[in-house]
């Protein structure tokens, strides 16, 4: 048998052990495809670690039920869902200062890192429409979503209270800066659901974020609520003549978080640090129009590598977009989650 000296054995023990494959929970569709190209593939090329995305619905319940059995190492979440998951002990604490350095913290916008999550991109919930359905006058403001006389046809909506309650109050003339305050009252909720009553018979519900775009493409709906990147992808690929109305857009923040039960916390942090680099963020925004959560990444954004289209103008927080805008209040969403769901379910089950 070969003989090893004690020094050789100690040296072998000191060598870093290669981390295993990483599993990332994310949203699927065009969004995940952009992540694969901009983040996961370059990271794997650099580190030789395989990154495997798995699709989920973004809910805290899915994180609780699936993260352990499926060995999730990193999770893409909405900021408010991350707050709830953090309070429930489902996420690891993240020290953004240690991961990125003190100088990086002021670089984040519109929100900074929280105890368990670090912002990665900015998206918008927007209204989109099928141009074929309206050859004359086009929808231009959020009030048009509720105007079935001028713009007849089915409306595609997420099965839940997110976004539609804000739109309902905007359509009633409530200023954007007062929307969340009014929705914190019984009067505000009653006003919102009363407005929703006006389109009740024209609603087609969706659960999968990709479904809103498909409903427009297939002609099942003429107006839809969904995420700007999904509608952009539909139009960019020439699938259907879909246009986005930026008035009433609700700007939200996607965050990265690490599940509490991961057995590869250091490797997960390595992927997280790579994903949060300005160059990586810019590369992602060149593929799909979700804005980077760091100011320093904006100046790096160039052309879409497939179409040659300049991408900055398509970002949800681009300055040239007209109309009203709300910044999604993550704290309000986290604190009112159960109340909103109860009121929405009661409205859904109500018989007129």
C-alpha positions as CSV (number, residue, x, y, z in Angstrom):
1,X,0.0,0.0,0.0
2,X,1.2,3.5,-0.7
3,X,2.3,5.4,2.4
4,X,1.3,9.1,3.1
5,X,3.0,11.4,5.5
6,X,1.1,13.2,8.2
7,X,1.8,16.5,6.3
8,X,0.2,15.1,3.1
9,X,-2.9,14.0,5.0
10,X,-3.3,17.4,6.6
11,X,-2.9,19.1,3.3
12,X,-5.6,16.9,1.8
13,X,-8.0,17.7,4.6
14,X,-7.4,21.4,4.2
15,X,-8.4,21.5,0.5
16,X,-11.9,22.9,-0.1
17,X,-14.6,20.3,-0.8
18,X,-16.5,21.0,-4.0
19,X,-20.1,22.0,-3.4
20,X,-22.9,20.0,-4.9
21,X,-25.4,21.1,-7.4
22,X,-27.6,24.0,-6.4
23,X,-31.4,24.1,-6.7
24,X,-33.1,27.5,-7.3
25,X,-36.8,28.0,-6.9
26,X,-38.1,30.5,-9.4
27,X,-41.0,31.4,-11.6
28,X,-40.6,29.6,-15.0
29,X,-41.4,30.9,-18.4
30,X,-39.5,33.7,-20.1
31,X,-38.4,35.0,-16.7
32,X,-36.6,31.7,-15.9
33,X,-35.2,31.5,-19.4
34,X,-33.5,34.9,-18.9
35,X,-32.1,33.8,-15.5
36,X,-30.6,30.7,-17.1
37,X,-28.8,32.7,-19.7
38,X,-27.8,35.7,-17.6
39,X,-27.1,34.1,-14.2
40,X,-27.1,30.3,-13.9
41,X,-25.1,29.4,-17.0
42,X,-22.4,31.9,-16.5
43,X,-22.1,31.0,-12.8
44,X,-21.8,27.3,-13.7
45,X,-19.2,28.1,-16.3
46,X,-17.2,29.9,-13.7
47,X,-17.6,27.5,-10.8
48,X,-18.4,24.1,-12.4
49,X,-21.4,24.0,-10.2
50,X,-24.6,22.9,-11.9
51,X,-27.7,25.2,-11.1
52,X,-31.1,23.5,-11.5
53,X,-34.1,25.8,-11.5
54,X,-37.5,24.5,-10.2
55,X,-40.7,26.3,-10.8
56,X,-43.0,27.3,-7.9
57,X,-45.9,29.7,-7.4
58,X,-44.0,32.2,-5.2
59,X,-46.0,31.4,-2.1
60,X,-44.8,31.0,1.5
61,X,-46.8,27.7,1.6
62,X,-44.8,26.3,-1.3
63,X,-41.5,27.3,0.4
64,X,-42.7,25.6,3.6
65,X,-43.8,22.4,2.0
66,X,-41.2,22.0,-0.8
67,X,-37.9,23.6,0.2
68,X,-36.8,20.7,2.4
69,X,-38.0,17.7,0.3
70,X,-36.6,19.2,-2.9
71,X,-33.4,20.6,-1.4
72,X,-33.9,24.2,-2.4
73,X,-30.7,26.3,-1.9
74,X,-31.9,29.7,-3.2
75,X,-35.3,31.1,-3.8
76,X,-36.7,34.0,-5.9
77,X,-39.5,35.8,-4.0
78,X,-41.6,38.9,-3.9
79,X,-40.4,41.2,-1.2
80,X,-43.6,40.9,0.9
81,X,-43.6,37.1,0.8
82,X,-40.0,37.1,1.9
83,X,-41.0,39.3,4.9
84,X,-43.7,36.7,5.9
85,X,-41.3,33.8,5.4
86,X,-38.6,35.5,7.4
87,X,-40.9,36.1,10.3
88,X,-41.9,32.4,10.1
89,X,-38.3,31.2,10.4
90,X,-38.3,29.8,6.9
91,X,-35.4,31.8,5.6
92,X,-31.8,32.3,6.7
93,X,-30.7,35.7,8.0
94,X,-28.6,37.5,5.4
95,X,-26.0,40.1,6.2
96,X,-25.9,42.1,3.0
97,X,-23.0,44.1,4.4
98,X,-20.8,41.0,4.8
99,X,-21.9,39.6,1.4
100,X,-21.5,42.7,-0.7
101,X,-19.6,45.3,1.3
102,X,-20.8,48.6,2.9
103,X,-20.4,50.6,-0.3
104,X,-23.0,48.5,-2.1
105,X,-25.9,49.1,0.3
106,X,-26.8,52.7,-0.9
107,X,-26.8,51.4,-4.4
108,X,-30.1,49.5,-4.1
109,X,-33.3,51.2,-5.2
110,X,-36.2,51.6,-4.6
111,X,-35.8,49.3,-1.5
112,X,-32.7,48.1,0.3
113,X,-31.9,44.7,1.7
114,X,-33.9,43.4,4.7
115,X,-33.1,40.8,7.4
116,X,-33.6,37.8,5.2
117,X,-33.7,39.1,1.6
118,X,-31.7,41.2,-0.9
119,X,-33.4,42.9,-3.8
120,X,-32.5,41.7,-7.3
121,X,-34.9,43.3,-9.9
122,X,-37.8,45.6,-10.3
123,X,-41.0,44.5,-12.1
124,X,-44.4,46.0,-12.8
125,X,-47.9,44.7,-12.7
126,X,-49.4,46.3,-15.8
127,X,-52.5,46.3,-18.0
128,X,-52.0,44.9,-21.5
129,X,-54.4,44.6,-24.4
130,X,-54.8,42.8,-27.6
131,X,-54.6,45.4,-30.4
132,X,-56.7,43.3,-32.7
133,X,-59.7,43.7,-30.3
134,X,-59.6,47.5,-30.5
135,X,-58.8,48.7,-34.1
136,X,-60.0,52.2,-33.3
137,X,-59.7,53.8,-29.8
138,X,-57.1,52.1,-27.6
139,X,-57.1,51.7,-23.8
140,X,-54.7,54.3,-22.3
141,X,-55.5,54.4,-18.6
142,X,-56.4,52.1,-15.8
143,X,-60.0,53.3,-15.8
144,X,-60.4,51.6,-19.2
145,X,-59.9,48.2,-17.5
146,X,-63.2,48.7,-15.8
147,X,-65.0,50.3,-18.8
148,X,-66.8,47.4,-20.5
149,X,-68.9,49.8,-22.6
150,X,-66.0,51.4,-24.5
151,X,-63.8,48.3,-24.3
152,X,-66.0,45.2,-24.3
153,X,-64.6,41.7,-23.7
154,X,-63.1,39.4,-21.1
155,X,-60.5,40.6,-18.6
156,X,-57.7,38.3,-17.5
157,X,-57.0,38.7,-13.8
158,X,-54.9,36.8,-11.2
159,X,-57.1,34.8,-8.8
160,X,-56.4,36.9,-5.8
161,X,-56.6,40.5,-4.4
162,X,-53.1,41.5,-5.5
163,X,-53.0,44.5,-7.7
164,X,-56.6,44.7,-8.6
165,X,-57.6,46.4,-5.3
166,X,-55.1,49.2,-6.0
167,X,-56.4,49.6,-9.6
168,X,-60.0,49.7,-8.4
169,X,-59.2,52.7,-6.2
170,X,-57.2,54.4,-8.9
171,X,-60.1,54.0,-11.2
172,X,-62.3,55.6,-8.6
173,X,-60.0,58.7,-8.6
174,X,-58.0,58.0,-5.5
175,X,-54.5,59.6,-5.8
176,X,-51.7,57.0,-5.8
177,X,-50.2,58.3,-2.6
178,X,-53.4,57.6,-0.7
179,X,-54.2,54.1,-2.1
180,X,-52.5,52.0,0.6
181,X,-53.8,54.1,3.4
182,X,-57.4,53.9,2.2
183,X,-57.0,50.1,1.6
184,X,-56.1,49.8,5.2
185,X,-59.6,50.7,6.1
186,X,-62.9,48.9,5.8
187,X,-64.3,51.8,3.7
188,X,-61.4,51.5,1.3
189,X,-61.9,47.7,0.9
190,X,-65.6,48.1,0.3
191,X,-65.0,50.8,-2.3
192,X,-62.5,48.6,-4.1
193,X,-64.7,45.5,-4.2
194,X,-67.7,47.6,-5.3
195,X,-65.6,48.7,-8.3
196,X,-64.6,45.1,-9.0
197,X,-68.3,44.2,-9.1
198,X,-68.6,46.3,-12.3
199,X,-66.5,43.7,-14.2
200,X,-67.4,40.6,-12.3
201,X,-69.1,38.9,-15.3
202,X,-66.2,39.6,-17.6
203,X,-63.3,38.2,-15.5
204,X,-61.3,35.2,-16.5
205,X,-59.0,34.0,-13.7
206,X,-55.4,33.0,-14.0
207,X,-53.1,31.4,-11.5
208,X,-49.9,30.8,-13.5
209,X,-48.2,34.2,-14.4
210,X,-47.7,32.9,-18.0
211,X,-51.4,32.4,-18.4
212,X,-52.3,36.1,-18.7
213,X,-50.2,36.5,-21.8
214,X,-51.5,33.3,-23.3
215,X,-55.1,34.4,-22.8
216,X,-54.4,37.5,-24.9
217,X,-52.5,35.6,-27.5
218,X,-55.3,33.1,-27.9
219,X,-58.0,35.7,-28.0
220,X,-59.7,34.5,-24.8
221,X,-59.3,37.9,-23.2
222,X,-58.9,41.4,-24.7
223,X,-57.4,43.0,-21.5
224,X,-55.2,41.4,-19.0
225,X,-53.4,42.1,-15.7
226,X,-49.9,40.6,-15.5
227,X,-46.2,41.2,-15.4
228,X,-44.6,43.5,-17.9
229,X,-41.8,41.0,-18.9
230,X,-44.4,38.4,-19.9
231,X,-46.2,40.7,-22.2
232,X,-43.0,42.1,-23.7
233,X,-41.8,38.6,-24.5
234,X,-45.1,37.8,-26.3
235,X,-44.8,40.9,-28.5
236,X,-41.1,40.6,-29.1
237,X,-41.5,37.0,-30.4
238,X,-44.3,38.2,-32.7
239,X,-46.8,35.8,-31.1
240,X,-49.5,38.4,-30.8
241,X,-49.9,42.2,-31.2
242,X,-50.0,43.0,-27.6
243,X,-49.4,46.5,-26.1
244,X,-48.7,47.6,-22.5
245,X,-50.5,50.5,-20.8
246,X,-48.1,52.0,-18.3
247,X,-50.7,54.1,-16.4
248,X,-51.5,52.5,-13.1
249,X,-48.4,50.3,-13.1
250,X,-47.5,48.8,-9.7
251,X,-43.8,48.6,-9.3
252,X,-42.6,45.7,-7.1
253,X,-39.4,44.2,-6.1
254,X,-38.1,40.7,-6.5
255,X,-35.6,39.5,-3.9
256,X,-33.2,36.6,-3.4
257,X,-33.4,34.6,-0.2
258,X,-31.9,31.4,1.2
259,X,-34.1,28.7,2.7
260,X,-33.4,28.0,6.3
261,X,-32.9,24.3,5.7
262,X,-30.4,24.4,2.9
263,X,-27.4,22.1,3.5
264,X,-25.2,24.3,1.2
265,X,-25.4,27.8,2.7
266,X,-21.9,28.8,1.6
267,X,-22.4,27.7,-2.0
268,X,-25.8,29.4,-2.0
269,X,-24.2,32.6,-0.9
270,X,-21.7,32.3,-3.7
271,X,-24.5,32.1,-6.3
272,X,-26.3,35.0,-4.5
273,X,-23.2,37.2,-4.6
274,X,-22.8,36.4,-8.3
275,X,-26.4,37.2,-9.1
276,X,-26.2,40.5,-7.3
277,X,-23.2,41.9,-9.3
278,X,-24.1,44.9,-11.4
279,X,-22.8,43.2,-14.5
280,X,-25.0,40.2,-13.9
281,X,-28.1,42.3,-13.2
282,X,-27.5,44.3,-16.4
283,X,-27.1,41.1,-18.5
284,X,-30.5,39.9,-17.1
285,X,-32.2,43.2,-17.9
286,X,-30.9,43.0,-21.5
287,X,-32.9,39.7,-21.9
288,X,-36.2,40.6,-20.2
289,X,-37.4,44.1,-19.2
290,X,-37.2,43.9,-15.4
291,X,-35.1,46.7,-14.0
292,X,-32.0,46.0,-11.9
293,X,-32.3,46.7,-8.2
294,X,-28.9,48.5,-8.2
295,X,-28.3,51.9,-9.6
296,X,-24.9,51.0,-10.9
297,X,-26.4,48.3,-13.1
298,X,-28.5,50.7,-15.1
299,X,-25.7,52.3,-17.0
300,X,-24.5,48.9,-18.1
301,X,-27.7,47.9,-19.8
302,X,-27.4,47.8,-23.5
303,X,-29.1,46.0,-26.4
304,X,-31.1,42.7,-26.3
305,X,-28.6,40.2,-27.7
306,X,-31.2,38.5,-29.8
307,X,-33.2,41.4,-31.3
308,X,-30.8,44.3,-31.0
309,X,-33.5,46.3,-29.3
310,X,-32.4,48.9,-26.7
311,X,-33.8,47.6,-23.4
312,X,-33.6,50.6,-21.0
313,X,-36.8,52.1,-22.5
314,X,-38.8,49.0,-21.7
315,X,-38.0,48.8,-18.0
316,X,-40.9,49.4,-15.7
317,X,-39.2,52.3,-13.9
318,X,-37.9,54.0,-17.1
319,X,-38.5,57.8,-16.8
320,X,-40.3,58.2,-20.1
321,X,-43.3,56.1,-19.1
322,X,-46.3,58.3,-18.6
323,X,-49.2,58.0,-16.2
324,X,-49.7,57.1,-12.6
325,X,-47.4,54.6,-10.8
326,X,-47.4,53.0,-7.4
327,X,-44.5,51.4,-5.6
328,X,-45.8,48.2,-4.2
329,X,-45.9,48.5,-0.4
330,X,-44.2,45.3,0.8
331,X,-44.9,45.9,4.5
332,X,-48.6,46.6,3.8
333,X,-48.8,43.4,1.8
334,X,-47.1,41.3,4.5
335,X,-49.2,42.8,7.3
336,X,-52.6,42.5,5.5
337,X,-52.1,39.2,3.8
338,X,-54.8,37.2,5.7
339,X,-57.3,40.0,5.8
340,X,-57.1,40.6,2.0
341,X,-57.5,36.9,1.2
342,X,-60.5,36.5,3.5
343,X,-62.2,39.5,2.0
344,X,-61.4,38.4,-1.6
345,X,-62.6,34.9,-1.0
346,X,-65.9,36.2,0.5
347,X,-66.4,38.4,-2.5
348,X,-65.6,35.5,-4.8
349,X,-68.1,33.3,-3.2
350,X,-70.8,35.9,-2.9
351,X,-74.0,35.3,-4.9
352,X,-75.6,38.4,-6.3
